[in-house]
């Protein structure tokens, strides 16, 4: 890699005027101690102001003490008022919350008891209808599965009204050896049986598709995706659980539901096997959308969008061959289908809204209803209750089974209802009384506080508090801006002088007030400083070092260095402009002209580098051994700059111009541990008789926007007792290697 290629990679595209620190400002070179320069008029003037402030505070101390006592008394009254208000608000809120909890508990128990009662009615109805069918077959000496109960729709209607079910059906268990006889039996009777049920329910056959060719003279199975609807069940089974003609509501056609093998649907086969094993239990299937009624009839049953298929559960119970014979064979299975919202309707008053009922089962399904008055609205297959009401949950176990294997029964789902309130329900029991009481009391004492603060303001005015604040403002502005700039700011703000015995509060000289002056037609606060030297000092290796350190360690390093640099700058009359990350920016020749500005800046840079060497050695133990490897890379340039204040929020003193940009290029193209100077700075040092400090750089630097530049390394002789290191000129032969090392570190 050639030197030019290395140097080209070392040129970060930084623009000093685009990376300003909004909080930076001028360094206050005066302090009110032993270091005050007796010949510095500015320091002496500000010291006098400090003494005036002390006299004012001493003269008004007695009245200030009285005001302080009144403040304590008023503060105590406000605290007591706040305490009393908070206690009253707490108890009033507690009473409202108790009313809310009581009402919710009553309504939740009503819903839970109704749901449990609904399941009891369903089980009782199943047992009753199953016994009736067995009794009919046994009384008439009928052979199973060749059993058809006349007027089955009449028996089903009573159960519909009692249990709010939507479908009742009987699935006959057809042994393999009786399949042909059963198909012949159903084929001879299905048409009359279907017509009978239609005539009973509707009084006519208008809704029945009488095309008997739709009847399928074989056992069908539930179709899977990509197969014909209801294909033939060709599987060889011991028993076929076939849906015959005993089902309600009436079928709309003679096919395809007749002779459907229900065991081919979902997990029904496992559930039917469990029924045979457990015998006297009623088992529940998973939840799935279902409708057995015409759309217009189904819409009347459920609340909400008619197009939504509400979740339904199938409840199954065995039918025995003989009545009251526990050893008899299970010959058929009776099934009820019910929607869960049926047990939640017509239970609460019309004005009670916002109670959630979450139905869960052991088959990992969950769905939620919101009960509003007499209606229950299906919200979806998710649990959407607010977790903040978990402590108010009312859980109802909807299982009515006693068998020891019930919890692990294949195909069966155990259900429970979880009831929660909502914010809508809670709002019905909330009043404005706690807030009204709190606001009334607070407003009363706020009026007392306002009266006191008005009095306090008048007393402070009589004690010239505003004079003290004006002095503070003066010191604050002096620390942020050079003296000439400060006078321009104060003049534009039209601040009366102290001689006129008028003062201005500190808040009137803040950044926002300076920004407001933009609305006035003032000329810009800026001037040209013709002879200056600008310094950019960056920490080589800081990026890689900081990437392995905590934020606290990074700031400890920077604060240690910058504090030391600030002290040196104050002593050598160097103006600190700002810090940009790990880059320190300073200037000489402003705000006051300095004839040897380049010499002063070089000495400052050399002393900072020496000071950094000592500090890094001290910080090694705390911040790690690689801390000692950090070095300063300094760039200098001399020339004119424009300095001034851009009015706006957080205004401050800033420098602009090509001199600033070139100084930045000197730093970015420099070498760690060295002072890299431009031709302009070299000329200024030569004019000051410091030519011996300079060593021309062998290769020219290609700077962005400047082309090839001849630059110099600066070496400053320093006293041995002040530093063990010096700012030296690098070995020109090893300059390329130094650049490559810095690139490897990923420095700024």
N, C-alpha and C positions, 0 to 999 in steps of 0.2 A: 504493500500500500504506500503510495507516494505521500509526501508531506501535504500537498494540496488536497488530496483526497481525505486525509485525516482531518485537516482543518475544516474542510467543507462539512464534514459530519458534526463538527463541534459548534456549528452556528445555529443555536436555537432561535426560532422565530419569535422573539419577545419584543414587545413595544412597551417601554416604560410608562408611557402616558395612558396605556390601556389597563394597567395593573396597579391602580392606585389604591392605597389603604384609606378608606373613608374616615378612619379615626386618627390618622397620623397628623401631626402638626409640628410647629417649630419647637425646638428644645429651649426650655427656660434656662438661660445661663446665669440667672441670679438665684441665690437662696438666702434666707434671712439668718445667716450664721456668720462664722468667722471668715468665710470665703468671699464676702462682699467686697467688690473692688471700689475703693473710695472715690476713684476717678470716673466711675460709670454712673452717668446722670440717671439713666433709666433705672438701674438697681437702687440708687439712693432715693429716687422718687417713690418707687414701690415700697421700699422699707419705711418711708415716712407714712405712707398710707396704712401700712400695717400697725404702726405706732398709734395713728389716729383711731383706728378701729379698737385697739386695746383701751384707749382713753374713753371712747364712747361706751364700751361695754362696762367699764368700771363705774362710770357716772350713773348708769341706768340699772345697776345690779339689784338695788332694793325693789324697784318697781317690777323688775323681771321676776324676782322671787315671789311676789304677791300673785302675779299672773300665773306662775308655775303652780302655785297652790290651788288656784281656781281651776286650772286645767286638770289637776289630779281629782278635785271634787267632781267636776263635770264628767270626767272619764269614769269615775266610780259609779256615778248615777247611770251613765249609759251602759256600763257593764251589768249593773243590777237589773236595769230595764231589759236588756237583752236576755239575761238569765230567766227573769220572770216570764217574758214573752215566749222563750223557747220551751219552758216547762208547760205553760198553758197550751201552747201549740201541740206539744207532744201528747198531752192527755186528751185533747180534743180529737186529734188524729187517731189516737188509740181507740177512742169510743166509736168513731166511724168505722175503723177497721174491724172492730169486734162485731158491729152490726152486719158488715159485709160477710164476715166469716160465718156468722150464725145463719144468715139467709142462704148462703151458698151451701152450707152443710145440709140444710133441710131439703133444698131442691136436688142436690146430688143424691141424697138417700132415696128420694122419690124416684129418680131415674134408675138408680141401681136396683131398687126393689122391683120396679116394673120390669126391667130386663130379666131378672132372675125368675120372676113369676111367669114371664112369657116362655122361658125355657121349660119350666115345670108343666105348663099347659101343653106345650108341644109334646113332651115325653108322655104325658097322660093320654093325649089324643092318639099318639102312635100305638100305645099299648091297647087302647080301647078298640081302634079300628082293626088292628092285627087280630085281636081276639074275636071280633065280629066276623072277619073273613074266615078264620079257622072254624068257628062255630057253624057258619053257613055251609062250608064244605063238608064238615063232619055230619051235620044234621041231614044233609041230602046225599050222603054216601058217595061223595064225589072223589074221584082219584086225582091226585096232584101229578102234573101241573094243569090238568084239564078242568080248571075252575074259572067260571065267570060269574061275578056277583051282579044280579040284575039291579038296575037303577043305582049303579055305583056313584054316579054324579050326585044323587040325593044325599048319600052318606057323606060325601066329600064337602058338600056345601056347608053343612053345619060346622065342620072343622075349620073351613075358611073363615067363617064369622067369629069363631072362638079364638083362633090362634093367629089370624092375619097371615096365613100361608098363601102362597101363590100357585103352588103345584102339589098334587098328591098323585103318586103312581106306585104300582105294584110290579116288581120284577120277579117273575116265576123262575125257579131253579129247574131247568130242563135237563135231565140226564141224557147222556149221549145216545143211549139206546131208545129214547122216546122222542127223538128229534122229528122223525118223519110223521109220527102220529100227531105230535103237537102242531106242526105246520098245517096239517090237514084240518085239525080242530079249529085253529085260529082262522084259517081261510074260509071255513064254513060259517063262522059267527061274527067276524069282525065288522062286516058292513052293517048288520042290524044293531050291533052294540054301539057303534060310533053314531049312527043316526039317533039312537035312543038318547044318548047324552046331549046331543045338540038340541033335540026337541025339548028336553027337560030344561035346559038352561035358557034357550033363546025362543022356544015356541015355534021355530021353523028351521029349515035347512039352508037358509040364504047364504050363510058363511061357510058351508061345507063344499069342498071340491069333491063331487061325486064320481070322479073318474076312477073306477075301481081297478083300472089297469096299472095304476101307480103302486098297487100293493105288491110287495116283494115276497114271494113264497120261499124265502130262505132267511137264515139268521144273518143280520148285517152287523158290521162293526164300525166304530167311529173312524171317519176318514182322517188320514194324516195329510200334511201339506204336500201338494203335488200328486195326490191320488184322487180317483173318482169319489164323489160324495157317497158315503155309506156303501162301501164295497162289500162283497160277500165275505163272511167270516169263515175262512177255510181251515182255520186252526182246529186241530183235534183236541177237544176239551172233555173233561169228565162231566162238567156241569156248565150249561150256558145260562147266565142270568139275563133273561130276555124280558124287555118291556113289552107287555101285551096290550090289550085294549082297555084294561082297568087303569085309567089315568085321567086326571082332571087338571086343568080345564079341558074341554073337548078338543080333540085334534081337528085341524082344519082340512085335512085330507086323509086318505087311506094309506099314505106313505109319506115320508120314509121311516117315521118313528116306530111303527109297529114292527116287532121282531128285531129291534136293535139290542145287541148284546151290551148292556150297560157296563159290564166289567172291562170293556176295551177303552173306557173313558178315564183319563187321568190315573189316579191311584185307587180307583174303585175296586180293582181286583184284590189288592192287599187289604182294603177296608172290609170287603165282603168276607174274605177268609177270616179276618179278626172277628166279625160278627158270628160266624159259625163257631169259632173257638170260645168266645165269651158268652154266647147264647142270649142272655137276657139284658144286655146293655144296648143303649142307643148311642151310635157313633156319628161323629161330625166329619164332613169332608172339608177340603180347603175352600177358600172363598174364590168365586169366579163370577163374572158377569153372566146374567141369565135372564131370559124372559120367556114365559109360556103363554102370555096373554097377547091379544092384539095391541098395537101401539097405543090406541086411544084408551083402552082399558088400563094398560100398564101405567100410562102417564097420570091417571087419577090416583094411583096408589102412592106414588112418590112425589115429594116436593122438589122443585127445581127444574132444570132443563129436561125436557121430555126425551131428548136424544141421548142422555147419559144412561149407560147401563149400570145400574147400582149393584154393589156386591151382594151376592146371595150365598147362602150356605145350605148344603144338602144334609138332612138328618135321616139316618137309616136305622131301621129296627127289624128284627127277624119275625117271620110268621111261622108258627109251628104246625106240624101235621095234625096234632091232637090238642084239645084244650086241657089246660091244667095238668099236662103230662111233661115234667121237666126232662124226661128221657126221650121224648119224641123227636123226630127229625125236623130240621129247618128246611121248609119246602119253598119259601118265598121271602122276599124282603120288601118292606114298605118304606117309601121315601117321601119326606116332606121337604119343600123348598121354601125358605123364608128370607126376607131381607131384614137386616138388623135395625133399620130405622123404624120398623113397625112398632117396636117396643118403646120408642122415644116420643111418639106423637101423642097429642091430646093429654099431656100430663101437667104442663106448667101454665101459669097465667099468661095472658097475651102480652103483658108489659115486662115479662122476664126474658131477657135476651142474653146470648153470649156465654152459654155453657158448652164446653167441648166434651164429647164422648169419644174416646179412642178405644177401638176394639182391636185386641191382639190375640194371636193364637200361637200354639207351639210349633206351627209349620212356617214360622218366620214371616207371617203376614201381619200387616197393620193397616187400618183405615180409620178415618176421622169423620165425625159428624158434628155439626154445630146445632144446638137446640135453641130455637127462638120461639118462645110461646108454645103454640100447638104444633109447630112444624120442626122437622129435623132435616137439615141440609147436608148432603154428602159433599165433603171437601176434598177427597182424594185418598189414595193409598199411601199416605205418609202420616207420621205423628207430628202435628204442627202446634202442639201446645207450648205455651211459654214456660221455660224452665224455672222462672222465678216463682211459679205457683206449684212447684213440686211438693212442697210441704203440705199443701192442701189437697193432695190427690186422694180420691175415694176410689178404691179398687174393689170390684165385685167379681168373685169367681163364678163363672156361669156353667161350671161342670157339675152335673148331678149324678156322677157315677161313683160306684163303690168298689169295683173290681180291683184287685191288687195289681194287676198288670196294665191298668188303664193308662198310666203315664207313659208307657212304652209301647202302646198298641200301634202296630203298623197301619199306616193310612189314616189314622185318626188325628184330629186336631183339637186340642183343648183350648177353650176360649175364656177370655176375661175382659171386663170393661173397666177402663180407667177414666175417671171424670175429673175435669179441671175447670176452674173459672177463667175468664178472660178480662182484659181491661174494660171491654164494653159492659160486662156484668158489674164490675167493680164501680164504674162511674155512676151507676144507678144509686149507689149508697154513699156517694161523696157529696159534700156540701161546701159552701164557701165560708163557713163559720170560722174554722181555724185561721184561714188566710185573712179574713176580715178583721178578726181580733188582733192578729199580729201586726197588720198594716196600721190599724188605728193606734195601737200603743206606740209603734215605731214612729209614726208621724208626729205624735204628741211630743215625744222626747227629741225628735229631730228638730222641732221648732225651738225647744230649749237649747239644743246644741247650736243652732244657727244664731240665736241671740247672744250666746256666750262668745262665739267666734267673731261676731261683729264687734263686741266689746274688746276682745283680745286684739283685733285688728287696730282699733282706735288707740289702744294703749301702746301697741308696738309702733304705731305711727308717731305718737308723742315722744317715744324714746329713740326716734331716728333710726328705726329698724331698716327703713328703706335706704338710708345712707350706707349702712353696713352692707346691704345687698348690692348696692351700686359698686362699692369697692371690690366686692368679690367678683362681680361681673368684669370689672376692669382687669383684675388679675387673671381671670379665666381667658379673656380675649388676648391678653398679652402673651399667655403661654401657647396660644394656638397660632398666632400670626406675628410676623415682624412688626416692629414699632410703626413704620410708615403705613403699612397696610392696616394696622389696627386703627390708626387715626382716620383713615379713609372710611373704614366701616362705621365707626362711631359718628363721623360727620354725616354720612348718608342716612343713618338712623335718626338723626336730628335729636341726639341726646343732650339735654341741657348740661352746662358745666357745673362743677362743684361751687364755683363762685356765686352762682345764682341760687344756691341753697335748694336745688331741686335734684332729685335722684330718680333712678329707674330701677325697678326690680330686676333680679338676675334673669328671670325667665324672659325678659324683653330683649335680651341680647343673645338668645339661643339661635341655633341653626335655622329653625323654622322662621324666625323673624328676619334673619339675613336673607333667606330665600324669598320672603315676601317683597323684598326691595327690588326684585326683578320686575315687579309690576310698575315701579317708578322708572322714569327715564334717566337713570344715572349712567355715566360713562363707565366702561369696564375698569375694574380694579386690577391693573396689570402694568408692569414696566419691564424694561430690558436691563439685564445686568451684563455689562459688556465683557468683563474679565472675570471668569470663574473657572474653577476646575471641579469636575464631577467625578465622583467615585462610585463604582458598582463593585461590591465585594460579595462573592458567592462561596458557599461551603462545598468544596469538591468532595464527592463521596457521600454527601448527606442523604441523597435519595435512597441508595442501597442500605445505608446505616439506619435510617428512620423506618424502613420497611420491616425491620425486626425489633422495633422498640414500641413500647406503649406510648399513648399520647402524653402521659405525664412525664415520661423520660425525654421525649422530644422537646417539650416545652421547657423542661429544666435546663437542657443544653442551650436552647436559643435564648432564654431569659438570662442565663449566666453570661453568655457572650455579649448580648446586646447591652446589658447593664454596664459591662466593662467598657464597651465601645462608646456608650453614651458619656461615661465619666471622662474618657480620653478626649472625646469631641468637645466637651464643655471646657476642659482645661486648655486645649489647643485652639479654641475659638473656631471649631468646625461646625457647620450647620447641618444637623441631621434632617434629611428630607423625609424619609419613610423607610419601612422594612416591607419587603415583598417575599413572604415565606422565609427562605434561608438566605435571601439577598438583602444586604444592607446598603442604602443609598445615602450619600452625604455630598455636601458642596462647600466650597470655600469661595470667597469673593462676594458673598451675599449673606445676609441682607445689607451688610456694611462692606464697602470696598476693602480689599486686602491686596497690597502690592505684590507680596510673595505668595499668592494663593496656591500656585503649583507646588512650591517648596513645602508649605504648611500641609497640603494634602498628602504629599509623599511621606512626610514624617508621620502623619496620622496613620496612614496605611501600614507603614513599617511597624509602628508601635502596636497597632491592633494585631498584626500577625504575630508579633512576639508575645503579646499578652495571651493570644489564643493558644499558642504552644504551651504556655505554663498552665492555662486552665484545662486543656485537654489532658495533660499529665495528671492533674488533680482529679479529674472526673473519670479516669480509667477504672478505678476500683468500683465506683458506683454504677457506671453506664456500660462497662465492658471494655475489653482490651482493644477492640477495633476502633474505639473512640479516639485513641491516640493517632490514628491514621487520617483523621479529618484535617484538611488544610483549607486555607483561604485562597481563592483565585480572584485577584483584584484587577480591575480595568479602570484606566484613567483617561480623561479627555478634557481639554481646555477650550474655552471659547465663550461666546455670548449665549445666554439663555433668557427665555421669557418667563417671568414669575408673576403669579397673581392668584386671585381667588375667583373660582367659578361659583357664582351665587346659586344657592339651591339648598336642599336638605343636606345636612352634615358638611357644610362648606369647609374648606381648608386651603392652605397655601400650597400651590403646585408649581412645578417647573416644566417647561415645554421647549422643544427646539431640537435641531439636528445635533447639537452638542450632547444632549442626553442620549440620543440614539447611538451615536458613535461610541460613547462611554460604555453603553451596554454591549456593543459589538466587541470592544476591547476585553471586557470581562469574559464573554462567551467564547472568545477565541484565545483566551489566555491559558496559562499553565498553573496548576495547583502549587501553592507556596511561593508564587512569584507576583510581582507588580508589573502589569503589562500596560504600557502607555502609548498614546497616539503621537503622531508627529507634532501636533499642536502642543501637547504637554511637554514633549521633549524640547521644543523651541522655547517654551516658557522657562524650563529648568536651565537651559543653556544661557538664556538672557539673565538669569539670576546667579550665574557662576557655578552651576551645579552640573556641568557637562560630564564630570568624572563619574557621576552616578549612573550614566546611561550606557547601555550596550545594545547596538542595533540588532534586531532579529534577522538571522540569515535569510530566511524565506519570507516572502511577503504574505500578508494576510488578505484573503479574499472576503470582504465584508459585504453583507447583503445591502444593496442599494448604494455601495460606495466604490466597488471595484477593488483592485489590488491596492493595499496600503503598506507603507513602510512603518513598522512599529518598533518599540524599544522595550527592553526589560530594564527595570530600575533597581539598583542596589544601594541601600542607605546604610552608611556606617553608624553603628549603635554602640553605646557604652556597654561593656561586658557585664557590669553589675546590674543593669536594668533588664537584660534578657540573655538567655543562653542560646538564642537563635537570632538570625538576621534575615531580612528580606533580601534574597540573593538572586543572581542571574543564573538561569538554568544552563546546563551543558547543552550547547547548540546541537551537538551530534546526537544527543539522546532525546531531542525535542519530540521526534516522531513517536518514540516509545512512550514518552509521557502522555502524549495525546491518546494513544491507543489504550493505555491504562485507564485514563479517565472515561473513555467510551465504554470500557468494560464495566466500570462502576455504575454506569447509567446516571451520571450527575446531571444537574439542571442545565 
